[in-house]
């Protein structure tokens, strides 16, 4: 693939991830092309169907999250977990899989990537749970959904306000996942 075509494809993927996260997978492809700064024909050359675009966004997202989990797991227990969550927030890795999942049900590539992410997250969570630093009932799927909530853009809230609120919400999330919660989870 030529460098300019690869660059356009990356821009389309970034735009699609942002708009899927904000508006869901039915957002218009024209809107994605506009945000990416490419024509609709360029978008279709890289991704001939909506499903192909959704799938690639999901695979990229899963791969990014798995990579961050694997980097963080070299630390100890709760430190590794906190490092992972902070990396997701700091790098603004938006967790879009729960939003895109219905259209990807049964896709082998996505299922394989999701299983690899779940394994990486379990390797990250297991030591922290075993050391009593995290709630025992916290699962990889819980974590993905919680991160979706924290990373999702807030509707009608300016980016600078969101940037200010996100670290506060991160602290609240981390405190709520500690092993000594105020209320048991049922």
Backbone as a printed PyTorch tensor [residue, N CA C, xyz], in Angstrom:
tensor([[[  0.8430,  -1.1770,   0.0000],
         [  0.0000,   0.0000,   0.0000],
         [  0.8960,   1.2520,   0.0000]],

        [[  0.5430,   2.2250,  -0.8200],
         [  1.3010,   3.4660,  -0.8820],
         [  1.1870,   4.2260,   0.4380]],

        [[  2.1860,   5.0450,   0.7290],
         [  2.2160,   5.8020,   1.9820],
         [  1.0110,   6.7330,   2.1080]],

        [[  0.6310,   7.3970,   1.0240],
         [ -0.5060,   8.3210,   1.1040],
         [ -1.8230,   7.5680,   1.3190]],

        [[ -1.9590,   6.4090,   0.7130],
         [ -3.1640,   5.5970,   0.9080],
         [ -3.2330,   5.0900,   2.3500]],

        [[ -2.0860,   4.6580,   2.8880],
         [ -2.0410,   4.1930,   4.2850],
         [ -2.3920,   5.3500,   5.2340]],

        [[ -1.8640,   6.5390,   4.9450],
         [ -2.1460,   7.7230,   5.7590],
         [ -3.6430,   8.0480,   5.7300]],

        [[ -4.2440,   8.0050,   4.5500],
         [ -5.6860,   8.2540,   4.4340],
         [ -6.4930,   7.2130,   5.2040]],

        [[ -6.0700,   5.9630,   5.1090],
         [ -6.7720,   4.8910,   5.8180],
         [ -6.7030,   5.1100,   7.3330]],

        [[ -5.5480,   5.5100,   7.8290],
         [ -5.3930,   5.7880,   9.2630],
         [ -6.2890,   6.9480,   9.6940]],

        [[ -6.3790,   7.9810,   8.8590],
         [ -7.2420,   9.1190,   9.1830],
         [ -8.7060,   8.6940,   9.2130]],

        [[ -9.1030,   7.8510,   8.2640],
         [-10.4830,   7.3530,   8.2290],
         [-10.7640,   6.5340,   9.4980]],

        [[ -9.8280,   5.6870,   9.8810],
         [-10.0340,   4.8560,  11.0780],
         [-10.1500,   5.7030,  12.3380]],

        [[ -9.2980,   6.7230,  12.4730],
         [ -9.3790,   7.6100,  13.6490],
         [-10.7200,   8.3470,  13.6750]],

        [[-11.1330,   8.8620,  12.5160],
         [-12.4060,   9.5730,  12.4410],
         [-13.5740,   8.6350,  12.7470]],

        [[-13.5350,   7.4330,  12.1710],
         [-14.6080,   6.4620,  12.4100],
         [-14.6770,   6.0860,  13.8790]],

        [[-13.5280,   5.8560,  14.4980],
         [-13.5350,   5.4880,  15.9180],
         [-14.1780,   6.5940,  16.7430]],

        [[-13.7910,   7.8170,  16.4760],
         [-14.3420,   8.9440,  17.2400],
         [-15.8520,   9.0560,  17.0390]],

        [[-16.2930,   9.0130,  15.7790],
         [-17.7200,   9.1880,  15.5100],
         [-18.5430,   7.9770,  15.9320]],

        [[-18.0150,   6.7730,  15.7900],
         [-18.7260,   5.5870,  16.2850],
         [-18.9220,   5.6990,  17.7880]],

        [[-17.8920,   6.1530,  18.4580],
         [-17.9660,   6.2650,  19.9170],
         [-18.9920,   7.3090,  20.3220]],

        [[-19.0380,   8.3860,  19.5830],
         [-19.9290,   9.4790,  19.9310],
         [-21.3750,   9.2290,  19.4910]],

        [[-21.5520,   8.6520,  18.2830],
         [-22.8910,   8.5440,  17.7120],
         [-23.3450,   7.1220,  17.3920]],

        [[-22.4580,   6.1430,  17.5570],
         [-22.8120,   4.7660,  17.2370],
         [-22.4090,   4.3940,  15.8240]],

        [[-22.4890,   3.1100,  15.4880],
         [-21.9970,   2.6170,  14.1970],
         [-22.8510,   2.9980,  12.9910]],

        [[-24.0010,   3.6160,  13.2110],
         [-24.8350,   3.9940,  12.0680],
         [-24.5420,   5.4140,  11.5710]],

        [[-23.5530,   6.0760,  12.1540],
         [-23.1930,   7.4270,  11.7060],
         [-22.8910,   7.3890,  10.2060]],

        [[-23.1890,   8.4700,   9.5210],
         [-23.0210,   8.4610,   8.0580],
         [-21.5500,   8.3500,   7.6610]],

        [[-21.3060,   7.5730,   6.6250],
         [-19.9400,   7.4160,   6.1200],
         [-19.4270,   8.7280,   5.5390]],

        [[-20.3150,   9.5510,   5.0150],
         [-19.9270,  10.8710,   4.5280],
         [-19.3860,  11.7390,   5.6580]],

        [[-20.0030,  11.6370,   6.8150],
         [-19.5340,  12.4010,   7.9840],
         [-18.1450,  11.9270,   8.4120]],

        [[-17.9310,  10.6200,   8.3520],
         [-16.6140,  10.0580,   8.6860],
         [-15.5780,  10.5660,   7.6930]],

        [[-15.9060,  10.5160,   6.4110],
         [-14.9710,  10.9960,   5.3780],
         [-14.6580,  12.4710,   5.5950]],

        [[-15.6770,  13.2850,   5.9150],
         [-15.4560,  14.7120,   6.1580],
         [-14.5040,  14.9360,   7.3240]],

        [[-14.7380,  14.2430,   8.4310],
         [-13.8660,  14.4060,   9.5980],
         [-12.4450,  13.9540,   9.2870]],

        [[-12.3100,  12.9120,   8.4750],
         [-10.9870,  12.3990,   8.1060],
         [-10.2980,  13.2950,   7.0770]],

        [[-11.0630,  14.1700,   6.4380],
         [-10.4830,  15.0490,   5.4190],
         [-10.2160,  14.3320,   4.1020]],

        [[-11.0450,  13.3300,   3.8140],
         [-10.9200,  12.5830,   2.5580],
         [-12.2870,  12.5410,   1.8840]],

        [[-12.3090,  12.1800,   0.6250],
         [-13.5690,  12.0050,  -0.0800],
         [-14.1890,  10.6530,   0.2490]],

        [[-15.4790,  10.5410,   0.0120],
         [-16.1880,   9.2820,   0.2640],
         [-15.5960,   8.1580,  -0.5870]],

        [[-15.1800,   8.4710,  -1.8070],
         [-14.5740,   7.4450,  -2.6750],
         [-13.2900,   6.9060,  -2.0520]],

        [[-12.5120,   7.7690,  -1.4210],
         [-11.2770,   7.3390,  -0.7430],
         [-11.6190,   6.4150,   0.4200]],

        [[-12.6600,   6.7730,   1.1600],
         [-13.0980,   5.9200,   2.2640],
         [-13.4670,   4.5370,   1.7380]],

        [[-14.2600,   4.5000,   0.6620],
         [-14.7130,   3.2140,   0.1120],
         [-13.5820,   2.4010,  -0.5100]],

        [[-12.5330,   3.0640,  -1.0080],
         [-11.3870,   2.3030,  -1.5370],
         [-10.7100,   1.5140,  -0.4190]],

        [[-10.6280,   2.1040,   0.7530],
         [-10.0020,   1.4120,   1.8810],
         [-10.9460,   0.4540,   2.5910]],

        [[-12.2350,   0.8130,   2.5990],
         [-13.2390,   0.0220,   3.3300],
         [-14.4840,  -0.0700,   2.4640]],

        [[-14.5900,  -1.1380,   1.6610],
         [-15.6740,  -1.2290,   0.6780],
         [-17.0710,  -1.3380,   1.2740]],

        [[-17.1780,  -1.6970,   2.5600],
         [-18.4900,  -1.7870,   3.2050],
         [-18.4130,  -1.1710,   4.5980]],

        [[-19.5610,  -0.7770,   5.1070],
         [-19.6400,  -0.2650,   6.4870],
         [-19.1110,  -1.3300,   7.4550]],

        [[-19.4960,  -2.5700,   7.2130],
         [-19.0500,  -3.6510,   8.0900],
         [-17.5210,  -3.7480,   8.1170]],

        [[-16.8810,  -3.6080,   6.9730],
         [-15.4080,  -3.6730,   6.9210],
         [-14.7850,  -2.5580,   7.7590]],

        [[-15.3690,  -1.3710,   7.7220],
         [-14.8640,  -0.2450,   8.5150],
         [-15.0940,  -0.4880,  10.0080]],

        [[-16.2890,  -0.9050,  10.3550],
         [-16.6070,  -1.1940,  11.7560],
         [-15.6650,  -2.2700,  12.2910]],

        [[-15.4760,  -3.3160,  11.5120],
         [-14.6110,  -4.4120,  11.9370],
         [-13.1780,  -3.9280,  12.1620]],

        [[-12.6420,  -3.1220,  11.2570],
         [-11.2650,  -2.6630,  11.4120],
         [-11.1160,  -1.7350,  12.6100]],

        [[-12.1070,  -0.8840,  12.8520],
         [-12.0720,  -0.0230,  14.0430],
         [-12.0600,  -0.8900,  15.2970]],

        [[-12.9070,  -1.9020,  15.3370],
         [-12.9550,  -2.7930,  16.4980],
         [-11.6370,  -3.5390,  16.6800]],

        [[-11.0780,  -4.0620,  15.5920],
         [ -9.7990,  -4.7900,  15.6960],
         [ -8.6750,  -3.8750,  16.1740]],

        [[ -8.6280,  -2.6540,  15.6490],
         [ -7.6070,  -1.7020,  16.0990],
         [ -7.7760,  -1.3770,  17.5760]],

        [[ -9.0230,  -1.1750,  17.9850],
         [ -9.3330,  -0.8530,  19.3690],
         [ -8.9130,  -1.9850,  20.3000]],

        [[ -9.2730,  -3.2030,  19.9320],
         [ -8.9070,  -4.3700,  20.7440],
         [ -7.3950,  -4.5240,  20.8260]],

        [[ -6.7140,  -4.3160,  19.7120],
         [ -5.2630,  -4.4390,  19.6850],
         [ -4.5910,  -3.3700,  20.5470]],

        [[ -5.0740,  -2.1210,  20.4750],
         [ -4.5240,  -1.0500,  21.3160],
         [ -4.6880,  -1.3870,  22.7940]],

        [[ -5.8750,  -1.8080,  23.1770],
         [ -6.1410,  -2.1160,  24.5800],
         [ -5.3030,  -3.3020,  25.0570]],

        [[ -5.1830,  -4.3250,  24.2110],
         [ -4.3570,  -5.4800,  24.5820],
         [ -2.9090,  -5.0540,  24.7650]],

        [[ -2.4060,  -4.2370,  23.8630],
         [ -1.0300,  -3.7560,  23.9670],
         [ -0.7950,  -2.9740,  25.2430]],

        [[ -1.7380,  -2.1040,  25.6100],
         [ -1.5970,  -1.3390,  26.8540],
         [ -1.6520,  -2.2570,  28.0730]],

        [[ -2.5140,  -3.2680,  28.0280],
         [ -2.5940,  -4.2170,  29.1450],
         [ -1.2970,  -4.9980,  29.2810]],

        [[ -0.7240,  -5.4190,  28.1650],
         [  0.5250,  -6.1870,  28.2070],
         [  1.6900,  -5.3390,  28.6820]],

        [[  1.7140,  -4.0590,  28.3020],
         [  2.7660,  -3.1660,  28.8020],
         [  2.6510,  -2.9740,  30.3030]],

        [[  1.4220,  -2.7950,  30.7790],
         [  1.1960,  -2.5230,  32.1990],
         [  1.4560,  -3.7360,  33.0760]],

        [[  1.2660,  -4.9410,  32.5470],
         [  1.3350,  -6.1360,  33.3900],
         [  2.7370,  -6.4160,  33.9360]],

        [[  3.7320,  -5.6700,  33.4620],
         [  5.0920,  -5.8620,  33.9810],
         [  5.2620,  -5.2320,  35.3540]],

        [[  4.2990,  -4.4340,  35.7860],
         [  4.3290,  -3.8510,  37.1300],
         [  3.6400,  -4.8140,  38.0990]],

        [[  3.5790,  -4.4430,  39.3430],
         [  3.0200,  -5.2730,  40.3930],
         [  1.5310,  -5.0100,  40.6100]],

        [[  0.6890,  -6.0370,  40.6780],
         [ -0.7120,  -5.9960,  41.0800],
         [ -1.4940,  -4.7350,  40.7740]],

        [[ -1.8320,  -4.0150,  41.8490],
         [ -2.6330,  -2.8060,  41.7320],
         [ -1.9510,  -1.7200,  40.9280]],

        [[ -0.6220,  -1.6680,  40.9860],
         [  0.1300,  -0.6790,  40.2110],
         [ -0.0670,  -0.9450,  38.7240]],

        [[ -0.0100,  -2.2080,  38.3200],
         [ -0.2020,  -2.5740,  36.9160],
         [ -1.6050,  -2.1860,  36.4550]],

        [[ -2.5870,  -2.4890,  37.2820],
         [ -3.9690,  -2.1540,  36.9410],
         [ -4.1340,  -0.6470,  36.7890]],

        [[ -3.6420,   0.1040,  37.7590],
         [ -3.7540,   1.5630,  37.7100],
         [ -3.0130,   2.1230,  36.5110]],

        [[ -1.8500,   1.5960,  36.2220],
         [ -1.0650,   2.0490,  35.0680],
         [ -1.8450,   1.8250,  33.7750]],

        [[ -2.4820,   0.6610,  33.6590],
         [ -3.2710,   0.3660,  32.4610],
         [ -4.4170,   1.3660,  32.3040]],

        [[ -5.1960,   1.5480,  33.3540],
         [ -6.3590,   2.4370,  33.2770],
         [ -5.9100,   3.8670,  32.9730]],

        [[ -4.8640,   4.3120,  33.6340],
         [ -4.3600,   5.6650,  33.3800],
         [ -3.8670,   5.8070,  31.9390]],

        [[ -3.2340,   4.7710,  31.4050],
         [ -2.7610,   4.8130,  30.0120],
         [ -3.9240,   4.9250,  29.0420]],

        [[ -4.9860,   4.1910,  29.3040],
         [ -6.1690,   4.2420,  28.4410],
         [ -6.7300,   5.6600,  28.4340]],

        [[ -6.8220,   6.2700,  29.6230],
         [ -7.3820,   7.6230,  29.7330],
         [ -6.4220,   8.6540,  29.1350]],

        [[ -5.1450,   8.5640,  29.5020],
         [ -4.1460,   9.5280,  29.0500],
         [ -4.0120,   9.5450,  27.5310]],

        [[ -4.0100,   8.3700,  26.9410],
         [ -3.8470,   8.2730,  25.4790],
         [ -5.1650,   8.4220,  24.7390]],

        [[ -6.2240,   8.6130,  25.5200],
         [ -7.5620,   8.7710,  24.9610],
         [ -7.9370,   7.6260,  24.0310]],

        [[ -7.5850,   6.4200,  24.4740],
         [ -8.0060,   5.2290,  23.7400],
         [ -9.4860,   5.0640,  24.0580]],

        [[-10.3040,   5.3360,  23.0830],
         [-11.7350,   5.2150,  23.3250],
         [-12.1390,   3.7570,  23.1770]],

        [[-12.8840,   3.3070,  24.1150],
         [-13.2950,   1.9090,  24.1340],
         [-14.6300,   1.8130,  23.3970]],

        [[-14.5920,   1.3820,  22.1370],
         [-15.8070,   1.3680,  21.3200],
         [-16.4110,  -0.0140,  21.1400]],

        [[-15.7380,  -1.0490,  21.5560],
         [-16.2290,  -2.3980,  21.2810],
         [-17.6650,  -2.6360,  21.7500]],

        [[-18.0460,  -2.2340,  22.9730],
         [-19.4350,  -2.4970,  23.3700],
         [-20.4610,  -1.8460,  22.4550]],

        [[-20.1030,  -0.7270,  21.8430],
         [-21.0200,  -0.0430,  20.9470],
         [-21.1040,  -0.7770,  19.6070]],

        [[-19.9850,  -1.3220,  19.1570],
         [-19.9230,  -1.9620,  17.8480],
         [-20.2570,  -3.4490,  17.8810]],

        [[-20.2350,  -4.0580,  19.0290],
         [-20.3480,  -5.5070,  19.1640],
         [-21.5300,  -6.1340,  18.4320]],

        [[-22.7480,  -5.5770,  18.4830],
         [-23.8680,  -6.2550,  17.8040],
         [-23.6130,  -6.5250,  16.3220]],

        [[-22.9470,  -5.6140,  15.6470],
         [-22.7300,  -5.8370,  14.2190],
         [-21.5490,  -6.7650,  13.9530]],

        [[-20.8290,  -7.1430,  14.9920],
         [-19.6480,  -7.9890,  14.8260],
         [-19.8150,  -9.3740,  15.4370]],

        [[-20.9960,  -9.6700,  15.9190],
         [-21.2460, -10.9550,  16.5570],
         [-20.9140, -12.1000,  15.6050]],

        [[-20.1080, -13.0200,  16.0860],
         [-19.7640, -14.1990,  15.3050],
         [-18.6040, -14.0130,  14.3350]],

        [[-18.0120, -12.8330,  14.2870],
         [-16.8640, -12.6090,  13.4030],
         [-15.6280, -13.2410,  14.0430]],

        [[-15.0100, -14.1870,  13.3510],
         [-13.8680, -14.9270,  13.9050],
         [-12.6930, -14.0340,  14.2970]],

        [[-12.3580, -13.0840,  13.4320],
         [-11.2270, -12.2010,  13.7160],
         [-11.4750, -11.3770,  14.9790]],

        [[-12.6770, -10.8430,  15.0920],
         [-13.0320, -10.0270,  16.2500],
         [-13.0920, -10.8980,  17.5050]],

        [[-13.6820, -12.0860,  17.3870],
         [-13.7460, -12.9920,  18.5420],
         [-12.3490, -13.3700,  19.0220]],

        [[-11.4410, -13.6090,  18.0960],
         [-10.0590, -13.9550,  18.4580],
         [ -9.3770, -12.7790,  19.1440]],

        [[ -9.5470, -11.5860,  18.5910],
         [ -8.9260, -10.3950,  19.1890],
         [ -9.5260, -10.0910,  20.5570]],

        [[-10.8320, -10.2750,  20.6840],
         [-11.4860, -10.0330,  21.9770],
         [-11.0000, -11.0410,  23.0220]],

        [[-10.8410, -12.2970,  22.6190],
         [-10.3310, -13.3160,  23.5500],
         [ -8.9110, -12.9780,  23.9870]],

        [[ -8.0840, -12.4820,  23.0590],
         [ -6.7110, -12.0880,  23.4060],
         [ -6.7280, -10.9170,  24.3790]],

        [[ -7.6390,  -9.9560,  24.1890],
         [ -7.7590,  -8.8390,  25.1300],
         [ -8.2210,  -9.3340,  26.4940]],

        [[ -9.2150, -10.2030,  26.5190],
         [ -9.7160, -10.7270,  27.7910],
         [ -8.6070, -11.4530,  28.5480]],

        [[ -7.8140, -12.2580,  27.8360],
         [ -6.6840, -12.9540,  28.4810],
         [ -5.6780, -11.9600,  29.0400]],

        [[ -5.3570, -10.9140,  28.2760],
         [ -4.4070,  -9.8980,  28.7440],
         [ -4.9630,  -9.1640,  29.9660]],

        [[ -6.2490,  -8.8470,  29.9380],
         [ -6.8560,  -8.1660,  31.0890],
         [ -6.9210,  -9.0830,  32.3000]],

        [[ -7.2100, -10.3620,  32.0940],
         [ -7.2160, -11.3130,  33.2190],
         [ -5.8270, -11.4210,  33.8400]],

        [[ -4.7820, -11.4460,  32.9950],
         [ -3.4050, -11.4770,  33.5310],
         [ -3.0950, -10.2110,  34.3230]],

        [[ -3.7250,  -9.1270,  33.9460],
         [ -3.5410,  -7.8570,  34.6360],
         [ -4.3500,  -7.8200,  35.9410]],

        [[ -5.5800,  -8.2980,  35.8960],
         [ -6.4790,  -8.2350,  37.0450],
         [ -6.1890,  -9.2990,  38.1030]],

        [[ -5.7990, -10.5130,  37.6860],
         [ -5.6210, -11.6240,  38.6330],
         [ -4.6850, -11.2900,  39.7930]],

        [[ -3.4750, -10.7630,  39.5470],
         [ -2.5940, -10.4600,  40.6860],
         [ -3.1720,  -9.3930,  41.6170]],

        [[ -3.8040,  -8.3820,  41.0730],
         [ -4.3720,  -7.3190,  41.9090],
         [ -5.5310,  -7.8480,  42.7560]],

        [[ -6.3360,  -8.7490,  42.1770],
         [ -7.4250,  -9.3550,  42.9600],
         [ -6.8460, -10.2830,  44.0170]],

        [[ -5.8430, -11.0840,  43.6420],
         [ -5.2280, -12.0330,  44.5880],
         [ -4.5460, -11.3130,  45.7460]],

        [[ -3.9820, -10.1530,  45.4960],
         [ -3.3120,  -9.3800,  46.5460],
         [ -4.3000,  -8.5480,  47.3640]],

        [[ -5.5810,  -8.6440,  47.0330],
         [ -6.5970,  -7.9120,  47.7760],
         [ -6.6430,  -6.4340,  47.4540]],

        [[ -6.1160,  -6.0490,  46.2960],
         [ -6.1070,  -4.6350,  45.9270],
         [ -7.3210,  -4.2360,  45.1040]],

        [[ -7.9270,  -5.2060,  44.4320],
         [ -9.1200,  -4.9370,  43.6290],
         [-10.2600,  -5.8340,  44.0870]],

        [[-11.4620,  -5.3870,  43.8270],
         [-12.6390,  -6.1780,  44.1590],
         [-12.5710,  -7.5140,  43.4320]],

        [[-12.9030,  -8.5680,  44.1280],
         [-12.8090,  -9.9240,  43.5810],
         [-13.7540, -10.1430,  42.4090]],

        [[-14.8840,  -9.4580,  42.4030],
         [-15.8800,  -9.7020,  41.3600],
         [-15.6260,  -8.9240,  40.0710]],

        [[-14.6100,  -8.0690,  40.0270],
         [-14.3020,  -7.2990,  38.8280],
         [-13.8180,  -8.2280,  37.7150]],

        [[-14.4780,  -8.1580,  36.5550],
         [-14.0960,  -8.9850,  35.4070],
         [-13.5340,  -8.1050,  34.2920]],

        [[-12.9200,  -8.7390,  33.3180],
         [-12.4130,  -8.0190,  32.1510],
         [-13.5580,  -7.3040,  31.4340]],

        [[-14.7130,  -7.9550,  31.3020],
         [-15.8590,  -7.3260,  30.6480],
         [-16.3580,  -6.1190,  31.4370]],

        [[-16.3770,  -6.2240,  32.7790],
         [-16.7420,  -5.0710,  33.6020],
         [-15.8130,  -3.9030,  33.3030]],

        [[-14.5220,  -4.1960,  33.2670],
         [-13.5340,  -3.1520,  33.0540],
         [-13.7210,  -2.4770,  31.6950]],

        [[-13.9790,  -3.2590,  30.6600],
         [-14.1990,  -2.6900,  29.3280],
         [-15.4030,  -1.7430,  29.3440]],

        [[-16.4910,  -2.1610,  29.9670],
         [-17.6820,  -1.3070,  30.0150],
         [-17.4520,  -0.0610,  30.8670]],

        [[-16.7270,  -0.1960,  31.9770],
         [-16.4270,   0.9690,  32.8090],
         [-15.5400,   1.9690,  32.0620]],

        [[-14.5500,   1.4660,  31.3620],
         [-13.6730,   2.3560,  30.5940],
         [-14.4340,   3.0290,  29.4520]],

        [[-15.4120,   2.3320,  28.8970],
         [-16.2540,   2.9410,  27.8700],
         [-16.9490,   4.1650,  28.4420]],

        [[-17.4520,   4.0400,  29.6480],
         [-18.1480,   5.1460,  30.2920],
         [-17.2200,   6.3340,  30.5300]],

        [[-16.0260,   6.0710,  31.0150],
         [-15.0950,   7.1520,  31.3460],
         [-14.5060,   7.7990,  30.0970]],

        [[-14.2820,   7.0230,  29.0400],
         [-13.6450,   7.5760,  27.8510],
         [-14.6280,   8.1660,  26.8560]],

        [[-15.8830,   7.8910,  27.0150],
         [-16.8770,   8.3710,  26.0400],
         [-17.0340,   9.8820,  26.1300]],

        [[-17.0430,  10.5590,  24.9970],
         [-17.2460,  12.0060,  25.0110],
         [-18.5980,  12.3550,  25.6320]],

        [[-18.6150,  13.3970,  26.4220],
         [-19.8610,  13.8370,  27.0380],
         [-20.6150,  14.7190,  26.0510]],

        [[-21.8920,  14.4420,  25.8200],
         [-22.6420,  15.2350,  24.8370],
         [-22.7420,  16.6960,  25.2750]],

        [[-22.5240,  17.5990,  24.3270],
         [-22.6650,  19.0410,  24.5260],
         [-21.7390,  19.6110,  25.5980]],

        [[-20.6890,  18.8870,  25.9480],
         [-19.7200,  19.3910,  26.9230],
         [-18.4370,  19.7020,  26.1660]],

        [[-17.9330,  20.9250,  26.3020],
         [-16.7070,  21.2890,  25.5790],
         [-15.5340,  20.3640,  25.9440]],

        [[-14.6550,  20.1540,  24.9770],
         [-13.5070,  19.2610,  25.1700],
         [-12.6620,  19.6520,  26.3730]],

        [[-12.4750,  20.9500,  26.6370],
         [-11.6430,  21.3630,  27.7650],
         [-12.2860,  20.9910,  29.0970]],

        [[-13.6110,  21.0470,  29.1720],
         [-14.3110,  20.6500,  30.4000],
         [-14.1910,  19.1300,  30.5720]],

        [[-14.3830,  18.3950,  29.4780],
         [-14.2290,  16.9380,  29.5310],
         [-12.8190,  16.5690,  29.9870]],

        [[-11.8130,  17.2660,  29.4530],
         [-10.4230,  16.9870,  29.8360],
         [-10.1970,  17.2290,  31.3250]],

        [[-10.8970,  18.1810,  31.8960],
         [-10.7920,  18.4610,  33.3250],
         [-11.5180,  17.3970,  34.1450]],

        [[-12.6820,  16.9770,  33.6700],
         [-13.4920,  16.0000,  34.4100],
         [-12.9360,  14.5810,  34.3390]],

        [[-12.3120,  14.2360,  33.2240],
         [-11.8690,  12.8550,  33.0100],
         [-10.9420,  12.3550,  34.1220]],

        [[ -9.9070,  13.1100,  34.5610],
         [ -9.0590,  12.6080,  35.6520],
         [ -9.8310,  12.4160,  36.9610]],

        [[-10.7870,  13.2990,  37.2190],
         [-11.6180,  13.1540,  38.4290],
         [-12.4490,  11.8690,  38.3460]],

        [[-13.0430,  11.6500,  37.1960],
         [-13.8420,  10.4300,  37.0060],
         [-12.9620,   9.1890,  37.0830]],

        [[-11.7470,   9.2900,  36.5880],
         [-10.7950,   8.1860,  36.6990],
         [-10.5260,   7.8590,  38.1630]],

        [[-10.2640,   8.8600,  38.9900],
         [-10.0110,   8.6280,  40.4300],
         [-11.2230,   7.9710,  41.0810]],

        [[-12.4160,   8.4740,  40.7570],
         [-13.6320,   7.8730,  41.3170],
         [-13.7630,   6.4140,  40.8950]],

        [[-13.4800,   6.1370,  39.6460],
         [-13.5370,   4.7620,  39.1480],
         [-12.5360,   3.8780,  39.8820]],

        [[-11.2960,   4.3270,  39.9620],
         [-10.2680,   3.5250,  40.6250],
         [-10.6090,   3.2920,  42.0940]],

        [[-11.0800,   4.3270,  42.7730],
         [-11.4560,   4.1700,  44.1810],
         [-12.6060,   3.1740,  44.3320]],

        [[-13.5580,   3.2120,  43.4070],
         [-14.6980,   2.2990,  43.4660],
         [-14.3410,   0.8440,  43.2010]],

        [[-13.1970,   0.6080,  42.5510],
         [-12.7900,  -0.7580,  42.2440],
         [-11.8450,  -1.3460,  43.2870]],

        [[-11.4680,  -0.5430,  44.2680],
         [-10.5960,  -1.0380,  45.3410],
         [-11.2830,  -2.1650,  46.1090]],

        [[-10.5170,  -2.9980,  46.7320],
         [-11.0410,  -4.1860,  47.4140],
         [-11.9040,  -3.8510,  48.6220]],

        [[-11.7860,  -2.6630,  49.1610],
         [-12.5610,  -2.3050,  50.3460],
         [-13.6570,  -1.2980,  49.9960]],

        [[-14.6600,  -1.7300,  49.2290],
         [-15.7210,  -0.8040,  48.8300],
         [-16.6050,  -0.4390,  50.0030]],

        [[-17.2930,   0.6720,  49.8800],
         [-18.2480,   1.0810,  50.9180],
         [-19.4550,   0.1620,  50.9310]],

        [[-19.9210,  -0.2220,  49.7510],
         [-21.0830,  -1.0930,  49.6190],
         [-20.7270,  -2.2990,  48.7730]],

        [[-21.2160,  -3.4800,  49.1140],
         [-20.9360,  -4.6510,  48.2730],
         [-21.6630,  -4.5320,  46.9400]],

        [[-21.0750,  -5.0950,  45.9370],
         [-21.6750,  -5.1240,  44.5940],
         [-22.5870,  -6.3430,  44.5220]],

        [[-23.8120,  -6.1520,  44.0790],
         [-24.7430,  -7.2880,  44.0100],
         [-25.2430,  -7.5100,  42.6270]]])
